[in-house]
Structure formats: C-alpha cells, structure tokens
Amino acid sequence: MSVAVTRTATEPTLAFAVEVRDGRSSSRHTVTADPALVKRLAAGRSISDERFVEAVFEFLLEREPKDAILARFDVSIVSRYFPEFEREIGKHLP
C-alpha cells in the first residue's frame, strides 16, 4: 500500500490531495488541517506537513480499509472516530 500526499493550499488552512494505492485500486481524498494542530500533534518533531498527513493515513489504514476513509475530512475529526488518535499518532512519526 502506498500513500501519496500533495499540498494544495497553505493559507489559512493546510490542504492536501491524497491518493492511497494498493495493487488493485486506489482511493482519493481531500484533507485539511489547522497548522497549529499539526504542530501540536507532531510534538516538536521536525517533519513536513505532507509527512504528517501520510502518518495520519498510516494510522487510519491500520484500522480500516482505504475505501472506508472519508473522501473529504479535516484531521481534527479523526479523534471523533478513533479516540486514541492523538495519543497514537506519534508512533507513525519519525
């Protein structure tokens, strides 16, 4: 499974186009994130915003198939579906 993240906007909210591919098919997603939330969840790690979004998808893909991930969402809602998100996301960051 591969996750390709492309930034599409930076102001006032970060926005990304994400494509998740497995051997047979792909899914496309539009993801937004508040820069302050990304900084807080990255917890001082020096990573790109794109790498952070990739980590969000790694987290999600451990819990559901790519086709079950919402087509459009803001990172702030992930913890509504998976309460452990903010505690666990660090495991997916370098």
Biopython code that builds the backbone (N, CA, C, O; Angstrom):
import numpy as np
from Bio.PDB.StructureBuilder import StructureBuilder

atoms = [
    (1, "MET", "N", (0.855, -1.168, 0.000)),
    (1, "MET", "CA", (0.000, 0.000, 0.000)),
    (1, "MET", "C", (0.902, 1.233, 0.000)),
    (1, "MET", "O", (1.871, 1.308, 0.756)),
    (2, "SER", "N", (0.571, 2.195, -0.856)),
    (2, "SER", "CA", (1.340, 3.436, -0.874)),
    (2, "SER", "C", (0.404, 4.620, -0.703)),
    (2, "SER", "O", (-0.758, 4.588, -1.109)),
    (3, "VAL", "N", (0.943, 5.662, -0.090)),
    (3, "VAL", "CA", (0.186, 6.884, 0.170)),
    (3, "VAL", "C", (0.966, 8.047, -0.434)),
    (3, "VAL", "O", (2.113, 8.292, -0.061)),
    (4, "ALA", "N", (0.340, 8.760, -1.368)),
    (4, "ALA", "CA", (0.964, 9.927, -1.991)),
    (4, "ALA", "C", (0.212, 11.173, -1.539)),
    (4, "ALA", "O", (-1.008, 11.264, -1.681)),
    (5, "VAL", "N", (0.957, 12.131, -0.991)),
    (5, "VAL", "CA", (0.363, 13.351, -0.447)),
    (5, "VAL", "C", (0.900, 14.554, -1.211)),
    (5, "VAL", "O", (2.112, 14.718, -1.356)),
    (6, "THR", "N", (-0.009, 15.395, -1.697)),
    (6, "THR", "CA", (0.363, 16.610, -2.405)),
    (6, "THR", "C", (-0.336, 17.795, -1.747)),
    (6, "THR", "O", (-1.557, 17.801, -1.591)),
    (7, "ARG", "N", (0.450, 18.790, -1.366)),
    (7, "ARG", "CA", (-0.131, 20.002, -0.755)),
    (7, "ARG", "C", (-0.857, 20.783, -1.839)),
    (7, "ARG", "O", (-0.345, 20.957, -2.945)),
    (8, "THR", "N", (-2.063, 21.254, -1.507)),
    (8, "THR", "CA", (-2.840, 22.049, -2.459)),
    (8, "THR", "C", (-3.107, 23.464, -1.957)),
    (8, "THR", "O", (-3.483, 24.334, -2.743)),
    (9, "ALA", "N", (-2.921, 23.710, -0.658)),
    (9, "ALA", "CA", (-3.116, 25.053, -0.099)),
    (9, "ALA", "C", (-2.379, 25.163, 1.233)),
    (9, "ALA", "O", (-2.133, 24.169, 1.917)),
    (10, "THR", "N", (-2.033, 26.411, 1.582)),
    (10, "THR", "CA", (-1.345, 26.643, 2.855)),
    (10, "THR", "C", (-2.032, 27.682, 3.727)),
    (10, "THR", "O", (-1.799, 27.709, 4.936)),
    (11, "GLU", "N", (-2.858, 28.522, 3.164)),
    (11, "GLU", "CA", (-3.476, 29.615, 3.923)),
    (11, "GLU", "C", (-4.981, 29.585, 3.783)),
    (11, "GLU", "O", (-5.452, 29.322, 2.677)),
    (12, "PRO", "N", (-5.752, 29.825, 4.781)),
    (12, "PRO", "CA", (-5.377, 29.853, 6.192)),
    (12, "PRO", "C", (-5.241, 28.444, 6.765)),
    (12, "PRO", "O", (-4.681, 28.249, 7.844)),
    (13, "THR", "N", (-5.764, 27.469, 6.026)),
    (13, "THR", "CA", (-5.710, 26.074, 6.462)),
    (13, "THR", "C", (-4.875, 25.282, 5.474)),
    (13, "THR", "O", (-4.916, 25.539, 4.271)),
    (14, "LEU", "N", (-4.124, 24.326, 5.975)),
    (14, "LEU", "CA", (-3.387, 23.429, 5.094)),
    (14, "LEU", "C", (-4.380, 22.521, 4.388)),
    (14, "LEU", "O", (-5.357, 22.077, 4.991)),
    (15, "ALA", "N", (-4.135, 22.243, 3.110)),
    (15, "ALA", "CA", (-4.995, 21.326, 2.359)),
    (15, "ALA", "C", (-4.117, 20.405, 1.518)),
    (15, "ALA", "O", (-3.063, 20.808, 1.026)),
    (16, "PHE", "N", (-4.571, 19.163, 1.364)),
    (16, "PHE", "CA", (-3.792, 18.146, 0.679)),
    (16, "PHE", "C", (-4.687, 17.255, -0.166)),
    (16, "PHE", "O", (-5.829, 16.970, 0.194)),
    (17, "ALA", "N", (-4.148, 16.824, -1.288)),
    (17, "ALA", "CA", (-4.769, 15.773, -2.087)),
    (17, "ALA", "C", (-3.990, 14.503, -1.743)),
    (17, "ALA", "O", (-2.760, 14.492, -1.774)),
    (18, "VAL", "N", (-4.710, 13.448, -1.420)),
    (18, "VAL", "CA", (-4.072, 12.198, -1.007)),
    (18, "VAL", "C", (-4.589, 11.074, -1.893)),
    (18, "VAL", "O", (-5.791, 10.949, -2.126)),
    (19, "GLU", "N", (-3.663, 10.261, -2.380)),
    (19, "GLU", "CA", (-4.039, 9.070, -3.134)),
    (19, "GLU", "C", (-3.458, 7.853, -2.414)),
    (19, "GLU", "O", (-2.261, 7.787, -2.137)),
    (20, "VAL", "N", (-4.325, 6.905, -2.124)),
    (20, "VAL", "CA", (-3.911, 5.655, -1.485)),
    (20, "VAL", "C", (-4.037, 4.568, -2.538)),
    (20, "VAL", "O", (-5.104, 4.375, -3.121)),
    (21, "ARG", "N", (-2.936, 3.856, -2.778)),
    (21, "ARG", "CA", (-2.915, 2.797, -3.791)),
    (21, "ARG", "C", (-2.557, 1.468, -3.163)),
    (21, "ARG", "O", (-1.654, 1.370, -2.332)),
    (22, "ASP", "N", (-3.290, 0.444, -3.580)),
    (22, "ASP", "CA", (-2.822, -0.907, -3.310)),
    (22, "ASP", "C", (-2.612, -1.544, -4.681)),
    (22, "ASP", "O", (-2.696, -0.846, -5.691)),
    (23, "GLY", "N", (-2.350, -2.798, -4.746)),
    (23, "GLY", "CA", (-2.044, -3.428, -6.026)),
    (23, "GLY", "C", (-3.163, -3.359, -7.042)),
    (23, "GLY", "O", (-2.903, -3.397, -8.245)),
    (24, "ARG", "N", (-4.395, -3.260, -6.593)),
    (24, "ARG", "CA", (-5.538, -3.369, -7.495)),
    (24, "ARG", "C", (-6.242, -2.055, -7.791)),
    (24, "ARG", "O", (-6.771, -1.870, -8.887)),
    (25, "SER", "N", (-6.254, -1.150, -6.837)),
    (25, "SER", "CA", (-7.068, 0.054, -6.994)),
    (25, "SER", "C", (-6.498, 1.200, -6.172)),
    (25, "SER", "O", (-5.497, 1.053, -5.470)),
    (26, "SER", "N", (-7.160, 2.339, -6.278)),
    (26, "SER", "CA", (-6.724, 3.493, -5.488)),
    (26, "SER", "C", (-7.948, 4.238, -4.977)),
    (26, "SER", "O", (-9.056, 4.073, -5.488)),
    (27, "SER", "N", (-7.724, 5.054, -3.965)),
    (27, "SER", "CA", (-8.764, 5.946, -3.450)),
    (27, "SER", "C", (-8.161, 7.340, -3.354)),
    (27, "SER", "O", (-6.959, 7.497, -3.138)),
    (28, "ARG", "N", (-9.005, 8.344, -3.516)),
    (28, "ARG", "CA", (-8.538, 9.738, -3.456)),
    (28, "ARG", "C", (-9.274, 10.470, -2.336)),
    (28, "ARG", "O", (-10.461, 10.257, -2.089)),
    (29, "HIS", "N", (-8.514, 11.341, -1.671)),
    (29, "HIS", "CA", (-9.048, 12.030, -0.508)),
    (29, "HIS", "C", (-8.574, 13.483, -0.516)),
    (29, "HIS", "O", (-7.494, 13.794, -1.019)),
    (30, "THR", "N", (-9.392, 14.358, 0.043)),
    (30, "THR", "CA", (-9.012, 15.745, 0.274)),
    (30, "THR", "C", (-8.981, 15.941, 1.773)),
    (30, "THR", "O", (-9.969, 15.697, 2.466)),
    (31, "VAL", "N", (-7.828, 16.389, 2.274)),
    (31, "VAL", "CA", (-7.623, 16.505, 3.721)),
    (31, "VAL", "C", (-7.210, 17.932, 4.050)),
    (31, "VAL", "O", (-6.370, 18.522, 3.371)),
    (32, "THR", "N", (-7.810, 18.474, 5.096)),
    (32, "THR", "CA", (-7.413, 19.789, 5.591)),
    (32, "THR", "C", (-6.912, 19.642, 7.027)),
    (32, "THR", "O", (-7.233, 18.680, 7.725)),
    (33, "ALA", "N", (-6.119, 20.621, 7.442)),
    (33, "ALA", "CA", (-5.585, 20.593, 8.808)),
    (33, "ALA", "C", (-5.191, 21.992, 9.233)),
    (33, "ALA", "O", (-4.636, 22.764, 8.451)),
    (34, "ASP", "N", (-5.481, 22.304, 10.468)),
    (34, "ASP", "CA", (-5.042, 23.563, 11.057)),
    (34, "ASP", "C", (-3.548, 23.432, 11.351)),
    (34, "ASP", "O", (-3.139, 22.460, 11.986)),
    (35, "PRO", "N", (-2.717, 24.389, 10.905)),
    (35, "PRO", "CA", (-1.285, 24.299, 11.157)),
    (35, "PRO", "C", (-0.940, 24.147, 12.647)),
    (35, "PRO", "O", (0.026, 23.465, 12.991)),
    (36, "ALA", "N", (-1.721, 24.777, 13.524)),
    (36, "ALA", "CA", (-1.451, 24.671, 14.964)),
    (36, "ALA", "C", (-1.683, 23.246, 15.466)),
    (36, "ALA", "O", (-0.946, 22.768, 16.328)),
    (37, "LEU", "N", (-2.690, 22.573, 14.940)),
    (37, "LEU", "CA", (-2.952, 21.182, 15.327)),
    (37, "LEU", "C", (-1.816, 20.274, 14.855)),
    (37, "LEU", "O", (-1.355, 19.410, 15.600)),
    (38, "VAL", "N", (-1.373, 20.473, 13.628)),
    (38, "VAL", "CA", (-0.258, 19.670, 13.104)),
    (38, "VAL", "C", (0.971, 19.858, 13.983)),
    (38, "VAL", "O", (1.634, 18.887, 14.348)),
    (39, "LYS", "N", (1.270, 21.096, 14.319)),
    (39, "LYS", "CA", (2.447, 21.384, 15.161)),
    (39, "LYS", "C", (2.318, 20.717, 16.529)),
    (39, "LYS", "O", (3.279, 20.137, 17.034)),
    (40, "ARG", "N", (1.127, 20.802, 17.126)),
    (40, "ARG", "CA", (0.928, 20.199, 18.453)),
    (40, "ARG", "C", (1.059, 18.676, 18.392)),
    (40, "ARG", "O", (1.718, 18.079, 19.244)),
    (41, "LEU", "N", (0.447, 18.053, 17.407)),
    (41, "LEU", "CA", (0.488, 16.588, 17.328)),
    (41, "LEU", "C", (1.854, 16.069, 16.891)),
    (41, "LEU", "O", (2.226, 14.944, 17.222)),
    (42, "ALA", "N", (2.602, 16.884, 16.149)),
    (42, "ALA", "CA", (3.959, 16.488, 15.761)),
    (42, "ALA", "C", (4.906, 16.549, 16.954)),
    (42, "ALA", "O", (5.997, 15.981, 16.908)),
    (43, "ALA", "N", (4.503, 17.226, 18.009)),
    (43, "ALA", "CA", (5.221, 17.255, 19.293)),
    (43, "ALA", "C", (6.710, 17.546, 19.145)),
    (43, "ALA", "O", (7.553, 16.822, 19.676)),
    (44, "GLY", "N", (7.021, 18.618, 18.414)),
    (44, "GLY", "CA", (8.410, 19.048, 18.318)),
    (44, "GLY", "C", (9.242, 18.315, 17.276)),
    (44, "GLY", "O", (10.411, 18.649, 17.081)),
    (45, "ARG", "N", (8.666, 17.326, 16.603)),
    (45, "ARG", "CA", (9.415, 16.627, 15.553)),
    (45, "ARG", "C", (9.557, 17.543, 14.339)),
    (45, "ARG", "O", (8.649, 18.305, 14.008)),
    (46, "SER", "N", (10.687, 17.456, 13.699)),
    (46, "SER", "CA", (10.926, 18.271, 12.516)),
    (46, "SER", "C", (10.521, 17.462, 11.280)),
    (46, "SER", "O", (11.345, 16.791, 10.659)),
    (47, "ILE", "N", (9.228, 17.545, 10.942)),
    (47, "ILE", "CA", (8.710, 16.810, 9.788)),
    (47, "ILE", "C", (7.894, 17.760, 8.922)),
    (47, "ILE", "O", (7.417, 18.793, 9.393)),
    (48, "SER", "N", (7.742, 17.407, 7.671)),
    (48, "SER", "CA", (6.922, 18.225, 6.775)),
    (48, "SER", "C", (5.446, 17.972, 7.064)),
    (48, "SER", "O", (5.072, 16.954, 7.647)),
    (49, "ASP", "N", (4.633, 18.910, 6.647)),
    (49, "ASP", "CA", (3.189, 18.742, 6.791)),
    (49, "ASP", "C", (2.710, 17.545, 5.978)),
    (49, "ASP", "O", (1.802, 16.825, 6.392)),
    (50, "GLU", "N", (3.329, 17.340, 4.816)),
    (50, "GLU", "CA", (2.967, 16.188, 3.988)),
    (50, "GLU", "C", (3.264, 14.878, 4.703)),
    (50, "GLU", "O", (2.468, 13.941, 4.640)),
    (51, "ARG", "N", (4.392, 14.808, 5.377)),
    (51, "ARG", "CA", (4.743, 13.584, 6.119)),
    (51, "ARG", "C", (3.757, 13.365, 7.262)),
    (51, "ARG", "O", (3.402, 12.226, 7.565)),
    (52, "PHE", "N", (3.319, 14.437, 7.889)),
    (52, "PHE", "CA", (2.326, 14.310, 8.949)),
    (52, "PHE", "C", (1.035, 13.698, 8.403)),
    (52, "PHE", "O", (0.477, 12.784, 9.011)),
    (53, "VAL", "N", (0.559, 14.198, 7.260)),
    (53, "VAL", "CA", (-0.667, 13.660, 6.668)),
    (53, "VAL", "C", (-0.475, 12.203, 6.269)),
    (53, "VAL", "O", (-1.391, 11.394, 6.415)),
    (54, "GLU", "N", (0.690, 11.868, 5.774)),
    (54, "GLU", "CA", (0.994, 10.467, 5.460)),
    (54, "GLU", "C", (0.860, 9.609, 6.725)),
    (54, "GLU", "O", (0.313, 8.507, 6.675)),
    (55, "ALA", "N", (1.355, 10.111, 7.846)),
    (55, "ALA", "CA", (1.242, 9.391, 9.119)),
    (55, "ALA", "C", (-0.215, 9.227, 9.536)),
    (55, "ALA", "O", (-0.596, 8.188, 10.076)),
    (56, "VAL", "N", (-1.031, 10.255, 9.284)),
    (56, "VAL", "CA", (-2.460, 10.153, 9.592)),
    (56, "VAL", "C", (-3.067, 8.993, 8.809)),
    (56, "VAL", "O", (-3.861, 8.226, 9.352)),
    (57, "PHE", "N", (-2.699, 8.863, 7.545)),
    (57, "PHE", "CA", (-3.225, 7.765, 6.739)),
    (57, "PHE", "C", (-2.675, 6.414, 7.190)),
    (57, "PHE", "O", (-3.400, 5.420, 7.157)),
    (58, "GLU", "N", (-1.441, 6.357, 7.598)),
    (58, "GLU", "CA", (-0.906, 5.102, 8.145)),
    (58, "GLU", "C", (-1.741, 4.673, 9.351)),
    (58, "GLU", "O", (-2.108, 3.506, 9.485)),
    (59, "PHE", "N", (-2.030, 5.630, 10.220)),
    (59, "PHE", "CA", (-2.860, 5.359, 11.393)),
    (59, "PHE", "C", (-4.230, 4.840, 10.963)),
    (59, "PHE", "O", (-4.697, 3.818, 11.467)),
    (60, "LEU", "N", (-4.872, 5.543, 10.031)),
    (60, "LEU", "CA", (-6.206, 5.151, 9.586)),
    (60, "LEU", "C", (-6.214, 3.782, 8.907)),
    (60, "LEU", "O", (-7.116, 2.975, 9.132)),
    (61, "LEU", "N", (-5.214, 3.532, 8.085)),
    (61, "LEU", "CA", (-5.173, 2.270, 7.345)),
    (61, "LEU", "C", (-4.927, 1.063, 8.240)),
    (61, "LEU", "O", (-5.222, -0.066, 7.847)),
    (62, "GLU", "N", (-4.396, 1.282, 9.421)),
    (62, "GLU", "CA", (-4.272, 0.190, 10.392)),
    (62, "GLU", "C", (-5.633, -0.195, 10.954)),
    (62, "GLU", "O", (-5.792, -1.276, 11.519)),
    (63, "ARG", "N", (-6.619, 0.694, 10.799)),
    (63, "ARG", "CA", (-7.915, 0.500, 11.437)),
    (63, "ARG", "C", (-9.072, 0.257, 10.470)),
    (63, "ARG", "O", (-10.118, -0.260, 10.864)),
    (64, "GLU", "N", (-8.883, 0.632, 9.205)),
    (64, "GLU", "CA", (-9.963, 0.460, 8.238)),
    (64, "GLU", "C", (-9.389, 0.419, 6.825)),
    (64, "GLU", "O", (-8.288, 0.912, 6.580)),
    (65, "PRO", "N", (-10.148, -0.178, 5.892)),
    (65, "PRO", "CA", (-9.670, -0.219, 4.507)),
    (65, "PRO", "C", (-9.694, 1.173, 3.877)),
    (65, "PRO", "O", (-10.429, 2.053, 4.325)),
    (66, "LYS", "N", (-8.897, 1.361, 2.851)),
    (66, "LYS", "CA", (-8.784, 2.672, 2.215)),
    (66, "LYS", "C", (-10.127, 3.201, 1.739)),
    (66, "LYS", "O", (-10.375, 4.406, 1.795)),
    (67, "ASP", "N", (-10.991, 2.317, 1.275)),
    (67, "ASP", "CA", (-12.292, 2.741, 0.760)),
    (67, "ASP", "C", (-13.254, 3.180, 1.860)),
    (67, "ASP", "O", (-14.285, 3.787, 1.570)),
    (68, "ALA", "N", (-12.932, 2.883, 3.110)),
    (68, "ALA", "CA", (-13.781, 3.310, 4.229)),
    (68, "ALA", "C", (-13.375, 4.689, 4.754)),
    (68, "ALA", "O", (-14.112, 5.291, 5.535)),
    (69, "ILE", "N", (-12.222, 5.190, 4.338)),
    (69, "ILE", "CA", (-11.757, 6.508, 4.781)),
    (69, "ILE", "C", (-12.563, 7.570, 4.038)),
    (69, "ILE", "O", (-12.755, 7.481, 2.825)),
    (70, "LEU", "N", (-13.030, 8.567, 4.771)),
    (70, "LEU", "CA", (-13.830, 9.638, 4.172)),
    (70, "LEU", "C", (-13.109, 10.284, 2.988)),
    (70, "LEU", "O", (-11.887, 10.434, 3.010)),
    (71, "ALA", "N", (-13.852, 10.660, 1.975)),
    (71, "ALA", "CA", (-13.264, 11.305, 0.797)),
    (71, "ALA", "C", (-12.758, 12.709, 1.124)),
    (71, "ALA", "O", (-11.774, 13.163, 0.539)),
    (72, "ARG", "N", (-13.420, 13.396, 2.049)),
    (72, "ARG", "CA", (-13.009, 14.739, 2.485)),
    (72, "ARG", "C", (-13.115, 14.790, 3.999)),
    (72, "ARG", "O", (-14.141, 14.422, 4.571)),
    (73, "PHE", "N", (-12.061, 15.244, 4.638)),
    (73, "PHE", "CA", (-12.131, 15.411, 6.089)),
    (73, "PHE", "C", (-11.031, 16.328, 6.576)),
    (73, "PHE", "O", (-10.031, 16.551, 5.893)),
    (74, "ASP", "N", (-11.235, 16.853, 7.767)),
    (74, "ASP", "CA", (-10.224, 17.636, 8.459)),
    (74, "ASP", "C", (-9.598, 16.730, 9.514)),
    (74, "ASP", "O", (-10.294, 15.940, 10.151)),
    (75, "VAL", "N", (-8.299, 16.844, 9.695)),
    (75, "VAL", "CA", (-7.593, 15.993, 10.657)),
    (75, "VAL", "C", (-8.218, 16.083, 12.052)),
    (75, "VAL", "O", (-8.167, 15.117, 12.813)),
    (76, "SER", "N", (-8.793, 17.209, 12.385)),
    (76, "SER", "CA", (-9.372, 17.385, 13.722)),
    (76, "SER", "C", (-10.517, 16.408, 14.014)),
    (76, "SER", "O", (-10.828, 16.182, 15.183)),
    (77, "ILE", "N", (-11.148, 15.828, 13.001)),
    (77, "ILE", "CA", (-12.264, 14.916, 13.266)),
    (77, "ILE", "C", (-11.842, 13.464, 13.465)),
    (77, "ILE", "O", (-12.656, 12.635, 13.870)),
    (78, "VAL", "N", (-10.586, 13.151, 13.185)),
    (78, "VAL", "CA", (-10.145, 11.752, 13.289)),
    (78, "VAL", "C", (-10.373, 11.207, 14.697)),
    (78, "VAL", "O", (-10.774, 10.054, 14.859)),
    (79, "SER", "N", (-10.123, 12.022, 15.704)),
    (79, "SER", "CA", (-10.285, 11.539, 17.085)),
    (79, "SER", "C", (-11.750, 11.304, 17.457)),
    (79, "SER", "O", (-12.023, 10.627, 18.449)),
    (80, "ARG", "N", (-12.693, 11.843, 16.690)),
    (80, "ARG", "CA", (-14.108, 11.513, 16.928)),
    (80, "ARG", "C", (-14.394, 10.053, 16.598)),
    (80, "ARG", "O", (-15.185, 9.393, 17.271)),
    (81, "TYR", "N", (-13.739, 9.563, 15.553)),
    (81, "TYR", "CA", (-13.922, 8.180, 15.121)),
    (81, "TYR", "C", (-12.987, 7.224, 15.860)),
    (81, "TYR", "O", (-13.332, 6.076, 16.141)),
    (82, "PHE", "N", (-11.800, 7.729, 16.164)),
    (82, "PHE", "CA", (-10.776, 6.922, 16.838)),
    (82, "PHE", "C", (-10.223, 7.737, 18.007)),
    (82, "PHE", "O", (-9.276, 8.503, 17.827)),
    (83, "PRO", "N", (-10.802, 7.584, 19.204)),
    (83, "PRO", "CA", (-10.401, 8.405, 20.353)),
    (83, "PRO", "C", (-8.912, 8.313, 20.693)),
    (83, "PRO", "O", (-8.372, 9.219, 21.327)),
    (84, "GLU", "N", (-8.252, 7.249, 20.289)),
    (84, "GLU", "CA", (-6.832, 7.073, 20.591)),
    (84, "GLU", "C", (-5.922, 7.837, 19.622)),
    (84, "GLU", "O", (-4.703, 7.818, 19.793)),
    (85, "PHE", "N", (-6.475, 8.497, 18.626)),
    (85, "PHE", "CA", (-5.677, 9.124, 17.577)),
    (85, "PHE", "C", (-4.577, 10.041, 18.112)),
    (85, "PHE", "O", (-3.407, 9.853, 17.778)),
    (86, "GLU", "N", (-4.927, 11.015, 18.925)),
    (86, "GLU", "CA", (-3.916, 11.977, 19.384)),
    (86, "GLU", "C", (-2.836, 11.308, 20.220)),
    (86, "GLU", "O", (-1.687, 11.750, 20.207)),
    (87, "ARG", "N", (-3.180, 10.260, 20.942)),
    (87, "ARG", "CA", (-2.208, 9.534, 21.755)),
    (87, "ARG", "C", (-1.316, 8.642, 20.882)),
    (87, "ARG", "O", (-0.143, 8.444, 21.199)),
    (88, "GLU", "N", (-1.857, 8.113, 19.803)),
    (88, "GLU", "CA", (-1.160, 7.115, 18.983)),
    (88, "GLU", "C", (-0.429, 7.654, 17.765)),
    (88, "GLU", "O", (0.455, 6.979, 17.239)),
    (89, "ILE", "N", (-0.774, 8.862, 17.297)),
    (89, "ILE", "CA", (-0.205, 9.351, 16.048)),
    (89, "ILE", "C", (1.323, 9.443, 16.106)),
    (89, "ILE", "O", (1.982, 9.263, 15.083)),
    (90, "GLY", "N", (1.882, 9.711, 17.247)),
    (90, "GLY", "CA", (3.327, 9.802, 17.386)),
    (90, "GLY", "C", (4.065, 8.522, 16.991)),
    (90, "GLY", "O", (5.229, 8.581, 16.596)),
    (91, "LYS", "N", (3.410, 7.381, 17.091)),
    (91, "LYS", "CA", (4.031, 6.109, 16.708)),
    (91, "LYS", "C", (4.278, 6.029, 15.209)),
    (91, "LYS", "O", (5.061, 5.197, 14.751)),
    (92, "HIS", "N", (3.618, 6.882, 14.451)),
    (92, "HIS", "CA", (3.750, 6.874, 12.988)),
    (92, "HIS", "C", (4.657, 7.995, 12.483)),
    (92, "HIS", "O", (4.852, 8.149, 11.278)),
    (93, "LEU", "N", (5.203, 8.764, 13.400)),
    (93, "LEU", "CA", (6.079, 9.881, 13.028)),
    (93, "LEU", "C", (7.533, 9.537, 13.338)),
    (93, "LEU", "O", (7.828, 8.869, 14.329)),
    (94, "PRO", "N", (8.440, 10.006, 12.472)),
    (94, "PRO", "CA", (9.869, 9.730, 12.722)),
    (94, "PRO", "C", (10.397, 10.424, 13.955)),
    (94, "PRO", "O", (11.574, 10.284, 14.286)),
]
sb = StructureBuilder()
sb.init_structure("model")
sb.init_model(0)
sb.init_chain("A")
sb.init_seg("    ")
for serial, (resi, resn, name, xyz) in enumerate(atoms, 1):
    if name == "N":
        sb.init_residue(resn, " ", resi, " ")
    sb.init_atom(name, np.array(xyz, "f"), 0.0, 1.0, " ", f" {name:<3s}", serial, name[0])
structure = sb.get_structure()
